[in-house]
Amino acid sequence: MLHGQVMQHTWNQRTAIDLKRSLSVALVCLVILVSYRHDWDVKLQETLGPLQVLAYSCRQGCLQLSVFIRRDLIWFCCGFVDSNVITTFKPASLIKTKGGLAVAFSIFGTSLLFINSHL
């Protein structure tokens, strides 16, 4: 069974957060157009530090969801799957700005589901 803390934080609240503390799972959800996805994941990895590793990352339009796991726990994670829904139905819209993105996985037999949406 997974015992840990869940920390929710919205960066647009302009409050400081301590990213150096040892989080078991760090999830970064974005609603922004990042053209260089790999570069963004590398910057997130640098910010979180060497105790966290990128376990999974997915993207749909302007939504991105990255899952970082504490390095010693990565071996206990399995079954990463993602799904998405696009709610922008304008034929002229090349950039999908509205919708939802979800990632599910198991850690120590506990299933977790995280959803990022911009509706």
Buried (B, 14 or more C-beta within 10 A) or exposed (E): EBEEEEEEEEEEEEEEEEEEEEBBBBBBBBBEEBEEEEEBBEEBBEEBEEBBBBBBBBBBBBBBBBBBBBEEBBEEBEEBEBEBEBEEEEEEEEEBBBBBBBBBBBBEEEEBEBEBBBE
